[in-house]
Amino acid sequence: MNQSKSVLENSLQLPNGTIIKNRILKSAMSEALGTTNHNPSQSLVTLYKTWANGGAGLVMTGNVMIDRNALGEPNNVVVEDERDLDMLIKWAKAGTENGTHLWMQLNHPGKQSPKTISKEPVAPSAVPLTGDIKSFFNQPRALQVKEIEDLIIRFGEAARIVKKAGFTGVQIHAAHGYLISQFLSPHHNQRTDEWGGNLANRIRFLVETYKEIRKQVGESFPIGIKLNSADFQNGGFAEDESVEVIQKMSEIGIDLIEISGGNYENPKMMVADVKETTKKREAYFIDYANKARKLISTPLVVTGGFRSQKGMEVAIANGEIDMVGIAKPFALVPDLANKIFHGNYKTVQTKPIRTGIKLVDKSASLLELGWYEQQLARIGKSKSPDPDHNVWISLIQNVLANGRGVFLRRRA
């Protein structure tokens, strides 16, 4: 046991009084462990029980959809009614062992729903996705106002069910190019009604979604948000607007803000094109967090890049962030937090998952996602992760399971 307590062991009190036992957040990862009918599975129960007993203060689920007609990928879990309440209760019970907080990340993919799943995806405007990935998606249809209002209610209803099942919070996924992120972006949202145009209108869908969730779950139930610092896309959601959104969400009562960045067209979190100075500091979005910190008091999380215990501790000790968001390392070392607290953590080296063949590695982000999903599947079967899992075997397994869709970028 360490002689001196790590700053990561300090508890965190959220604005609504909720206490999280330490400063380590297992950030959302795509698990693809729902059933073919989009129900929660025993594998998810086992996986989250493992993480709960691994020491993290807060564990975030991978994105859970609010509409069975709008999926981001095969085997997404969907919560739109109480049909799976018994299994959700089991999942929540397993994931809250050891005093762990388990929050469900709620999401709608918007146009980021592959053509193998969605014949006609919906979006704020009929603006197609571009670049290398456009052939994987159908042209979206612009949402009607009544549909927008229905989706807001769906978010609230899902949150109500999640609370009833025993999850201890929810996170609104407003990042990575999914529907709420599309509403925020002037590139993707070209509406001329009250849901588009200036930022005050583009933020309306997010604000109304938050208010509906709050109405359904009450004041004491934590609601977080995952937000892009920017889309890193010409004409898209820029940093100055992101800061305004953070200020607005803080003002109306959000409990925890997780910072990320990018979308399917520019997946900033999935590629290693960050500056060397940023790599050394480990946290990809720490500079943005520092700007936000001066404007709001809501607790902040940065996810992306953290690997060493020192890097995590420095970010917390300096007051730059309130929690450290970690994703991939938890797929390789499920008890990462306990290892830190017991003084036997070794920095997780997450090697690039590559075949060495340029044409195949062009879809490196998908190679990585599939490889990591397979690690989560192993844990869900009570097996240990396999950090030496062969990339070619992983690719073959992925192609057999997903077909051509394996070469499609997906985000948590």
C-alpha positions as CSV (number, residue, x, y, z in Angstrom):
1,M,0.0,0.0,0.0
2,N,1.2,3.5,-0.8
3,Q,2.5,5.5,2.2
4,S,1.0,8.6,0.8
5,K,-2.6,8.8,-0.4
6,S,-3.0,9.6,-4.1
7,V,-5.0,12.8,-4.9
8,L,-7.0,10.5,-7.2
9,E,-8.5,8.9,-4.1
10,N,-10.1,12.1,-2.9
11,S,-13.9,12.1,-3.2
12,L,-15.8,14.6,-5.3
13,Q,-19.1,16.3,-4.4
14,L,-21.3,17.3,-7.3
15,P,-23.4,20.5,-7.2
16,N,-26.5,18.5,-6.2
17,G,-24.7,17.0,-3.2
18,T,-24.0,13.6,-4.8
19,I,-20.6,12.2,-3.6
20,I,-18.4,10.2,-5.9
21,K,-15.8,8.2,-4.0
22,N,-12.7,9.1,-6.1
23,R,-11.6,11.1,-9.1
24,I,-11.4,8.3,-11.7
25,L,-14.1,8.0,-14.3
26,K,-14.3,5.0,-16.6
27,S,-15.4,6.8,-19.8
28,A,-17.8,5.4,-22.3
29,M,-16.6,2.8,-24.8
30,S,-18.6,1.0,-27.5
31,E,-19.3,-2.5,-26.1
32,A,-21.7,-3.9,-28.8
33,L,-22.8,-6.4,-26.2
34,G,-26.5,-5.9,-26.4
35,T,-28.6,-8.7,-27.9
36,T,-29.7,-8.8,-31.5
37,N,-33.0,-7.4,-30.3
38,H,-31.1,-4.6,-28.5
39,N,-31.7,-5.8,-25.0
40,P,-29.1,-5.7,-22.2
41,S,-27.2,-9.0,-21.8
42,Q,-25.6,-11.0,-19.1
43,S,-22.2,-10.1,-20.7
44,L,-22.9,-6.4,-19.8
45,V,-23.8,-7.4,-16.2
46,T,-20.5,-9.3,-15.9
47,L,-18.4,-6.6,-17.5
48,Y,-19.8,-3.8,-15.3
49,K,-19.5,-5.9,-12.2
50,T,-15.8,-6.3,-13.0
51,W,-15.4,-2.6,-13.5
52,A,-17.3,-1.7,-10.4
53,N,-15.0,-3.9,-8.3
54,G,-12.0,-2.5,-10.1
55,G,-12.1,0.7,-8.1
56,A,-13.3,3.5,-10.4
57,G,-15.5,6.2,-8.7
58,L,-17.8,6.6,-11.7
59,V,-18.4,4.1,-14.5
60,M,-20.1,5.3,-17.7
61,T,-21.9,2.9,-20.0
62,G,-21.4,2.9,-23.7
63,N,-24.0,4.8,-25.6
64,V,-27.5,3.5,-25.1
65,M,-30.1,4.5,-27.7
66,I,-33.5,6.0,-26.9
67,D,-35.3,4.8,-30.1
68,R,-35.3,1.3,-31.7
69,N,-35.7,2.9,-35.1
70,A,-32.4,4.9,-34.7
71,L,-29.3,2.8,-33.9
72,G,-25.7,3.8,-34.1
73,E,-24.5,0.2,-34.6
74,P,-25.6,-3.4,-34.4
75,N,-26.1,-4.7,-30.8
76,N,-26.8,-1.3,-29.3
77,V,-28.8,-1.5,-26.1
78,V,-32.1,0.5,-26.4
79,V,-34.1,1.9,-23.6
80,E,-37.4,3.3,-24.8
81,D,-39.8,1.5,-22.4
82,E,-39.8,-0.9,-19.4
83,R,-39.7,-4.2,-21.3
84,D,-36.1,-4.8,-20.1
85,L,-36.5,-3.5,-16.6
86,D,-35.5,-6.7,-14.9
87,M,-32.3,-7.0,-16.8
88,L,-31.6,-3.3,-16.4
89,I,-32.0,-3.8,-12.6
90,K,-29.4,-6.6,-12.7
91,W,-27.0,-4.4,-14.7
92,A,-27.4,-1.5,-12.3
93,K,-26.9,-3.7,-9.3
94,A,-23.7,-5.2,-10.7
95,G,-22.3,-1.9,-11.8
96,T,-22.9,-0.1,-8.4
97,E,-21.1,-2.7,-6.3
98,N,-18.3,-1.4,-4.1
99,G,-19.8,2.1,-3.8
100,T,-19.4,2.7,-7.5
101,H,-21.5,5.2,-9.4
102,L,-23.0,3.8,-12.6
103,W,-24.4,6.3,-15.1
104,M,-26.0,5.5,-18.4
105,Q,-25.0,7.4,-21.4
106,L,-28.2,8.3,-23.4
107,N,-27.9,8.9,-27.2
108,H,-29.6,9.2,-30.5
109,P,-27.3,8.8,-33.6
110,G,-29.1,11.1,-36.0
111,K,-27.6,10.7,-39.4
112,Q,-24.7,8.6,-38.0
113,S,-26.7,5.5,-38.4
114,P,-25.2,3.2,-41.1
115,K,-27.2,2.3,-44.2
116,T,-27.1,-1.3,-43.2
117,I,-29.3,-0.2,-40.3
118,S,-31.1,2.9,-41.4
119,K,-32.9,3.3,-44.8
120,E,-33.6,6.9,-44.1
121,P,-31.8,8.3,-41.0
122,V,-33.0,11.6,-39.5
123,A,-31.0,14.7,-38.7
124,P,-31.7,18.4,-38.0
125,S,-31.2,19.1,-41.8
126,A,-30.9,16.9,-44.9
127,V,-27.1,17.4,-45.0
128,P,-25.2,14.2,-45.8
129,L,-22.0,13.0,-44.2
130,T,-18.9,13.6,-46.3
131,G,-15.4,12.3,-46.9
132,D,-14.3,8.6,-46.8
133,I,-17.3,7.5,-44.8
134,K,-20.1,8.9,-46.9
135,S,-20.8,5.7,-48.8
136,F,-21.7,3.9,-45.6
137,F,-24.6,6.3,-44.8
138,N,-27.8,7.1,-46.5
139,Q,-28.9,10.7,-47.1
140,P,-30.7,11.9,-44.0
141,R,-34.2,13.4,-43.8
142,A,-34.8,16.6,-41.8
143,L,-36.7,16.1,-38.6
144,Q,-40.2,17.6,-38.4
145,V,-40.9,19.8,-35.3
146,K,-43.3,17.2,-33.9
147,E,-40.5,14.5,-34.2
148,I,-38.1,16.8,-32.4
149,E,-40.5,17.2,-29.5
150,D,-41.1,13.4,-29.4
151,L,-37.3,12.8,-29.2
152,I,-37.0,15.1,-26.3
153,I,-39.7,13.2,-24.4
154,R,-37.9,9.9,-25.3
155,F,-34.7,11.1,-23.6
156,G,-36.7,12.0,-20.5
157,E,-38.5,8.7,-20.5
158,A,-35.3,6.7,-20.9
159,A,-33.8,8.6,-18.0
160,R,-36.8,7.8,-15.8
161,I,-36.5,4.1,-16.5
162,V,-32.8,4.2,-15.9
163,K,-33.3,5.8,-12.5
164,K,-36.0,3.2,-11.7
165,A,-33.6,0.4,-12.5
166,G,-31.0,1.7,-10.0
167,F,-28.5,3.5,-12.2
168,T,-27.1,6.4,-10.2
169,G,-27.1,9.0,-13.0
170,V,-27.3,9.6,-16.7
171,Q,-25.1,11.4,-19.2
172,I,-26.5,13.2,-22.3
173,H,-24.3,12.4,-25.3
174,A,-23.9,15.7,-27.1
175,A,-20.5,14.9,-28.7
176,H,-18.9,12.9,-31.5
177,G,-21.3,14.0,-34.3
178,Y,-24.4,12.2,-33.0
179,L,-27.9,13.9,-33.1
180,I,-27.4,16.5,-30.3
181,S,-24.0,17.4,-31.7
182,Q,-25.6,17.7,-35.1
183,F,-28.1,20.2,-33.7
184,L,-25.3,22.3,-32.2
185,S,-23.2,22.4,-35.5
186,P,-24.0,25.2,-38.0
187,H,-22.7,22.8,-40.7
188,H,-25.1,20.0,-39.9
189,N,-28.0,22.2,-38.6
190,Q,-29.2,24.5,-41.4
191,R,-32.7,24.9,-40.1
192,T,-34.4,28.3,-40.4
193,D,-37.0,27.7,-37.6
194,E,-36.6,27.9,-33.8
195,W,-34.4,24.9,-33.8
196,G,-31.7,26.3,-36.1
197,G,-29.8,29.4,-37.1
198,N,-28.1,31.2,-34.2
199,L,-26.5,29.4,-31.3
200,A,-29.4,30.2,-29.0
201,N,-31.6,28.2,-31.4
202,R,-29.1,25.4,-32.1
203,I,-28.7,24.8,-28.4
204,R,-32.4,24.6,-27.9
205,F,-32.6,20.8,-28.5
206,L,-30.0,20.1,-25.9
207,V,-31.5,22.5,-23.3
208,E,-35.0,21.1,-23.7
209,T,-33.6,17.6,-23.5
210,Y,-31.9,18.4,-20.3
211,K,-35.0,20.1,-18.9
212,E,-37.2,17.1,-19.8
213,I,-34.8,14.6,-18.2
214,R,-34.6,16.8,-15.1
215,K,-38.4,16.9,-14.9
216,Q,-38.5,13.1,-15.1
217,V,-35.7,12.3,-12.6
218,G,-35.9,15.2,-10.1
219,E,-33.3,17.6,-8.7
220,S,-31.2,15.1,-6.7
221,F,-30.4,12.7,-9.6
222,P,-27.1,13.5,-11.4
223,I,-27.2,14.5,-15.0
224,G,-24.0,14.9,-16.9
225,I,-23.1,15.8,-20.4
226,K,-20.4,14.8,-22.9
227,L,-19.6,17.7,-25.2
228,N,-17.1,18.4,-28.0
229,S,-14.6,21.1,-27.4
230,A,-15.0,21.5,-31.2
231,D,-15.9,19.3,-34.2
232,F,-12.6,20.2,-35.9
233,Q,-14.6,20.6,-39.1
234,N,-14.8,23.6,-41.4
235,G,-18.0,25.5,-40.7
236,G,-18.8,23.2,-37.8
237,F,-19.2,23.6,-34.0
238,A,-16.2,25.7,-32.9
239,E,-14.5,26.2,-29.6
240,D,-16.0,29.6,-28.8
241,E,-19.5,28.2,-29.2
242,S,-18.7,25.2,-27.2
243,V,-17.6,27.5,-24.3
244,E,-21.0,29.3,-24.6
245,V,-22.8,25.9,-24.4
246,I,-20.9,24.9,-21.4
247,Q,-21.7,28.2,-19.6
248,K,-25.4,27.7,-20.5
249,M,-25.5,24.1,-19.3
250,S,-23.7,25.0,-16.1
251,E,-26.2,27.9,-15.5
252,I,-29.2,25.6,-15.8
253,G,-27.9,22.9,-13.5
254,I,-25.9,20.2,-15.2
255,D,-23.9,18.2,-12.6
256,L,-20.8,17.0,-14.5
257,I,-19.3,18.0,-17.9
258,E,-17.0,15.6,-19.8
259,I,-15.0,17.2,-22.6
260,S,-14.1,15.4,-25.8
261,G,-13.9,16.3,-29.5
262,G,-14.4,15.3,-33.1
263,N,-17.1,13.3,-35.1
264,Y,-17.2,10.5,-37.6
265,E,-15.9,12.8,-40.4
266,N,-13.0,13.9,-38.2
267,P,-12.6,11.5,-35.3
268,K,-10.1,13.5,-33.2
269,M,-10.2,11.0,-30.3
270,M,-9.5,8.0,-32.5
271,V,-6.4,9.2,-34.2
272,A,-3.0,10.1,-32.9
273,D,-2.6,13.5,-34.6
274,V,-2.3,15.6,-31.5
275,K,0.6,17.9,-30.7
276,E,3.7,16.5,-29.0
277,T,3.2,18.9,-26.1
278,T,-0.3,17.6,-25.7
279,K,0.9,14.0,-25.8
280,K,3.4,14.8,-23.0
281,R,0.7,16.2,-20.8
282,E,-1.5,13.2,-21.8
283,A,-4.8,15.0,-21.7
284,Y,-5.9,15.9,-25.2
285,F,-8.4,18.7,-24.2
286,I,-6.8,20.1,-21.1
287,D,-6.2,23.6,-22.6
288,Y,-9.9,23.8,-23.3
289,A,-10.7,22.7,-19.8
290,N,-8.5,25.5,-18.4
291,K,-10.5,28.1,-20.4
292,A,-13.8,26.5,-19.2
293,R,-12.6,26.4,-15.6
294,K,-12.4,30.2,-15.5
295,L,-16.0,30.5,-16.5
296,I,-17.9,27.8,-14.7
297,S,-17.8,26.0,-11.3
298,T,-19.4,22.8,-12.6
299,P,-17.0,19.8,-12.2
300,L,-15.1,19.0,-15.4
301,V,-13.8,15.7,-16.8
302,V,-11.3,15.4,-19.7
303,T,-11.2,12.1,-21.5
304,G,-8.4,11.2,-24.0
305,G,-4.7,10.6,-23.5
306,F,-4.3,9.8,-19.8
307,R,-2.0,6.9,-19.3
308,S,0.4,7.5,-16.4
309,Q,-0.5,7.9,-12.8
310,K,1.6,11.0,-12.6
311,G,-0.2,12.6,-15.6
312,M,-3.6,11.9,-13.9
313,E,-2.5,13.2,-10.5
314,V,-0.9,16.4,-11.9
315,A,-4.2,17.3,-13.8
316,I,-6.2,16.9,-10.5
317,A,-3.7,18.5,-8.2
318,N,-3.4,21.5,-10.4
319,G,-7.1,22.0,-10.3
320,E,-7.3,21.8,-14.1
321,I,-10.0,19.1,-14.0
322,D,-12.1,17.4,-11.3
323,M,-12.1,13.9,-12.6
324,V,-9.8,11.9,-15.0
325,G,-11.6,10.2,-17.8
326,I,-10.1,7.0,-18.9
327,A,-11.4,4.6,-21.6
328,K,-9.1,2.1,-23.5
329,P,-6.8,1.3,-20.5
330,F,-9.9,0.0,-18.7
331,A,-10.4,-2.6,-21.5
332,L,-6.9,-3.9,-20.7
333,V,-6.7,-3.4,-17.0
334,P,-10.2,-3.5,-15.5
335,D,-8.9,-2.9,-12.0
336,L,-6.8,0.0,-13.0
337,A,-8.1,2.3,-10.2
338,N,-7.4,-0.3,-7.5
339,K,-3.9,-0.8,-8.9
340,I,-3.2,3.0,-8.5
341,F,-4.6,3.1,-5.0
342,H,-2.7,0.0,-3.9
343,G,0.6,1.3,-5.3
344,N,1.2,-1.3,-8.0
345,Y,-0.1,0.5,-11.2
346,K,2.2,0.3,-14.2
347,T,1.4,2.8,-17.0
348,V,-0.8,1.1,-19.6
349,Q,0.8,1.2,-23.0
350,T,-2.0,1.2,-25.6
351,K,-0.2,0.3,-28.8
352,P,-1.7,1.2,-32.2
353,I,-3.7,-1.7,-33.6
354,R,-2.3,-2.0,-37.2
355,T,-1.8,-4.7,-39.8
356,G,1.1,-2.9,-41.6
357,I,-0.8,-2.9,-44.8
358,K,-1.8,0.7,-45.8
359,L,-5.0,-0.1,-47.5
360,V,-6.3,-2.0,-44.5
361,D,-4.8,0.4,-41.9
362,K,-6.7,3.3,-43.6
363,S,-9.5,2.2,-41.4
364,A,-7.3,2.1,-38.3
365,S,-9.9,3.6,-36.1
366,L,-12.2,0.7,-36.9
367,L,-9.5,-1.9,-36.4
368,E,-8.9,-0.4,-32.9
369,L,-12.6,-0.2,-32.0
370,G,-13.2,-3.8,-33.0
371,W,-10.1,-5.0,-31.2
372,Y,-11.1,-3.2,-28.0
373,E,-14.7,-4.4,-28.3
374,Q,-13.3,-8.0,-28.3
375,Q,-11.4,-7.2,-25.1
376,L,-14.7,-6.1,-23.5
377,A,-16.4,-9.2,-24.8
378,R,-13.7,-11.3,-23.1
379,I,-14.3,-9.5,-19.7
380,G,-18.0,-10.0,-20.2
381,K,-17.4,-13.8,-20.3
382,S,-15.3,-13.6,-17.1
383,K,-12.1,-14.0,-19.1
384,S,-9.0,-11.8,-18.7
385,P,-8.2,-9.2,-21.4
386,D,-5.7,-10.4,-24.1
387,P,-3.3,-7.5,-24.8
388,D,-1.5,-9.7,-27.4
389,H,-4.6,-10.5,-29.4
390,N,-3.5,-10.8,-33.0
391,V,-4.8,-7.9,-35.1
392,W,-5.4,-10.2,-38.2
393,I,-7.4,-12.6,-36.1
394,S,-9.3,-9.7,-34.6
395,L,-10.1,-8.3,-38.1
396,I,-11.3,-11.7,-39.4
397,Q,-13.5,-12.1,-36.3
398,N,-14.9,-8.6,-36.9
399,V,-15.6,-9.1,-40.6
400,L,-17.4,-12.4,-39.8
401,A,-19.5,-10.6,-37.2
402,N,-20.2,-7.3,-39.0
403,G,-19.4,-7.7,-42.7
404,R,-18.4,-4.6,-44.6
405,G,-19.6,-2.5,-41.7
406,V,-16.3,-3.3,-39.9
407,F,-14.6,-0.6,-42.0
408,L,-17.0,2.1,-40.8
409,R,-15.8,4.5,-38.1
410,R,-17.8,4.2,-34.9
411,R,-17.5,6.3,-31.8
412,A,-18.4,5.8,-28.2
